[in-house]
Amino acid sequence: MRGYNKFSIGKSECGNDILCAHRGGYGGKQLIIIGGIHARECYTALVVLEQIAAFGTGGADGAYFIPLVNPDGALFFETGDAQCSDFLARHVDEHRAWKANALGVDLNNNFDANWGTGAQNRRSPYSHGYIGEYPASAKEVRALVDFTLNVRPNATISYHMMGGELYWEFFQTGERKRRDKAFATALADYIDVRRVDGDLGSAGGYKDWCVQYLHIPAVTIELIKQGSHPFEAADLALEIPLNAGLPRYALSVLKESEQGK
């Protein structure tokens, strides 16, 4: 594939690279799109990889694609390989239900956005829900926070599964809320998922942090409308082509919103 720049935004707890690719230009609006922040949802990386291929190189607008934020957790989920982690080694029998990183931190509960106030938060390492010792205590979260602050994107998209839903709200008010709702509505309609309104006890997620700290539109997309974990790569066969053009479409929605002011 030509016309893209590939690099690492940092290392995981076990020293694996968190890889990113940029496509498009740098002079216009920018997106960050992530997948695989939860171990058992690692096949969302396939959606993001297809988006890289589909994005193309023309224009000033661009997107940063991070297919797999949690490489340690993904390998553990797939194979039961504990790698560097004594904690994972004690939980091999649970690897097909794993969401956390190698130290038992749920990365999507570790961002500094009402950290520790989520309805299902845990206070000690576990397969899911553990908030970590403090916000951005996990190496993967620190890497993503630092990278996002450096890029200062105009919007972010996070892929999870399951539910066929799109979440966007995190205590926005006024014009920001109207803007973010319009962005969420457009994206939900484009990929045929249900827009979910309300804050719903969410806290500590990447979407939450982007909304609260950067004041930008940010969405969490839950792929696969029906089923149960653990999913396999083949379960995303319909989702991959449906989402391939979403980054370009999201950029067009951002530009139309700006022109409509």
N, C-alpha and C positions, 0 to 999 in steps of 0.2 A: 504493500500500500504506500503510495507516494503522498507527499504534501502534508506530513504531520510531524510533530516534534514529540518524541517520547523521552520521559525522564522519571526519576523517582522523587516523590515529595518527602520521603523520610523512611525510617525503618520501623518494623513491627517490634513487639517485645522479644521475639525470637530472632530478630535481625533480618527478616525478609523485607525486600523492597516493596513499598506501596507505589505502584506505577501509575503514571498519568500520561495522557496524550493530548496535545492541543491540535485542533484543526481550525482552519479559517484564518482570518486576519486578526490583528491586535489593535487596530485603530478604532473599532466600533464597540458595540455592546458585547459583554462576555458572560457566559454561563459556566457554572461548575455542575457537573453531573456525576453522582456517585452510585456505586452498587456494592453489594457484598459487605455491608457493615456488620451484619449478623451472619454468623458462620453458616447456619443451616439455610440461609437465603443467598448463598454464594453464587448460585446460577443466575442471579440477576446480572452478574458480570457479562453474560452472553448478550443481554439486551444492550448494555453499554458498548460492548465491542462492535455490535452491528451498527450502532449509531455512529461510531467513529468512521466506519466504512462508508456510511451513507451521507455523511455531512458534506463532503466536498471541500474544495479549497478556495472558492471565490468569495469576494466581498470583504468588507472591513470587519464584520462581526465574527466572533469566534467562540469556541467552547473548549473547556478543559474536561476531559473524561477520565474518571478514576474508577475503573471497573471493580476493583477488589480492595476495599479499605481494610479488611480483616484477613490477611493472607494466612496467618497462623490458625485462626479459627476455621477457615475454609478447609485447610489440609486436614485438620483434626476431624472435622465433620465427614469428609470424604473417606478417610483411611483409618482414623483412630490413632494416627501418629502424633505422639505427645511432644515431639521435637525437644525444645529446651526446657519444658515446663514440668516440674514435679507435680504441680497442681493438676494439669491435664492427665498425667500418668495415673493419678488416683481416680480418674473419672472416665476411663476408656469405655466402660459399658454404657455411658450416656452420650457418646459422641454423635449419634444420629439425631439427637435433640438439641445439640449445642448451639447457643447464640453468641456467647461471650468470646473474649480474646483468650490468650494463653494464660493469663493470670486470673481469669474468672470475672473480668470487668465487662459489663454490657456497654459497649462503646456508645450506643445511642441513648444511654442514660448518663454519660460522663461529661457532657458539655455544660458550660456555665450559663444555663438558662433555667432559672428557678430550680437549680440543681438540688436533688434530694427531696423534692416535694411531690414526685409522681405517685400515682395511686398504687402502683405495683412495684415500687422501689424496694430493693434489698440492701442490707447493711454489711454483708459479708460476701466473699467470693462465691459464685454460683454459676450454673449454666446460663442463667439469664437474670436480668433485673438488678444486678449489683452496680451501684452508682460509682464505685471507686473511692479511694481515700479522700480525694478532693477533686474539684472540677479540672478536667484535662490532665488527670493523673496518668492516664494510659498514653503510651507513646504514639499510638495510632491517632488518638484524638488530638494530641499536641501537634502532630504533623499536619493534620487536616486544618486545624485552627490557624496555625502559622501560615499555611499555604493560602487559605481563604483570605486572611488579612492582607497578604501580599498582593493577591489578584484583585480584591475588592470587586467581586462579580456583581452584575446587575440582577441576577436571580440564581437560585440553585434548585436542583431536582435530585431527590434521593429515592432510590428504588429499594423496595422491600417486597415481601409476599407473605400472607395472602389476603384476599378480600375484595379485590376489584374496586378499590376506593382511593380517593385522593384527599389528603389532609393538608390544610394550608393555614389554619388560624392559630395564633398564639398571642392573644391579648392585644392585638392591634386595635386602634380606634380611628375614627374620623376618616380623612382622605386616604391614609395608608390602608385602612381596612377595606375601603371601597376598591382601591387599586388592586390589592392582593386578591380579593374575592373575584374580581373580573379576570385576572390572570389565571387563577385556579379553575374558574368555570370554563375558560377557553381550552385549557389543557385537558380537563376531564372530558369535555365533549369530544375532543380530537381523538382520544384513545378509548372512548366509551367506558369510562369508569364513573362511579358515583362520587360527587363532591360531598365531603363531610364537613359540616359546620360545627363550631363550638370547640372549646379548648380540651374537654374530655379527659382531664386529669393528666395530660401530657406534661413532661418536664425533662430537661437534660438532653434533648435530641438535637441533631444537627440542624434540622429545619427550625426548631424552636430558637436555637442560638442565632441563626441567620436572621430570623425575623426580629428578635429582641435586640441583638447587638448591632447588626448591620442595617436594619430597617429596610430590608429588601424583600421582594416576594420570594418565598421558598415553599416548596411542596414536597410532601412524602407521598409516593405512589405505591400502593399495595397491589401488586400484580396477582393474577389467578383468582378468579371469582369464586371458585368452589374447590374443595379438596381438603387434604390434611397433610401436615408434615410427617416425614421428610419427603420433599419433592425431589424429582430428578430433572436433569437438563431437558429431557424431552417434554416435560410438562410446560415448558415455555415456548413451545413451537408456534403457537398462535400469537403470543405476546411480542415476540421478537420483530416480525414485520410490522405489526401494528404500531410499535413505538419507534421504529427506525427513523422516521422523519420528525419526531417530536422536538429535537433541539432547534432545528431551523424554524419550525413553527413557533416555538416559544420565543425566539428572538424577534420574529415578525410581530408577535403580540406585544412585546415590550416596546417596539418602535412605534406601532400604531397607537399605543397608550400615550406615549410621549407626544406624538403629533396631534393627538386629540385634546391636549390641555389648552 
